[in-house]
Amino acid sequence: MTEQMVFDYISFLRQSSEIVGLNPLVLAPIRDINDVIIMQTAIIGEADALCTNDEDFFAKPASAYLEKIGIAVLDDISLMHRLRL
């Protein structure tokens, strides 16, 4: 990518994203401790979907908890199908 393309992409991300402050007290039941901040970000940011290929998000307890609070866990292909609707 050219420097201008990178600059444009970063500008797009800044305009279309929301910074989410993490809270260590937010429950994030997942096996891999490194995934806790990803779950917390989705929960605190009130995400509709979490797109990942990480199997820990598709397994219990993470999948059950996220489903219970209304966050769909999707892989990239499923997300593309959902966005087409």
Sequence and secondary structure as in RCSB ss.txt:
>XXXX:A:sequence
MTEQMVFDYISFLRQSSEIVGLNPLVLAPIRDINDVIIMQTAIIGEADALCTNDEDFFAKPASAYLEKIGIAVLD
DISLMHRLRL
>XXXX:A:secstr
  HHHHHHHHHHHHHH       TTS    S GGGHHHHHHHHHTT SEEE   HHHHSTTHHHHHHHTT EEE 
HHHHHHHHH 
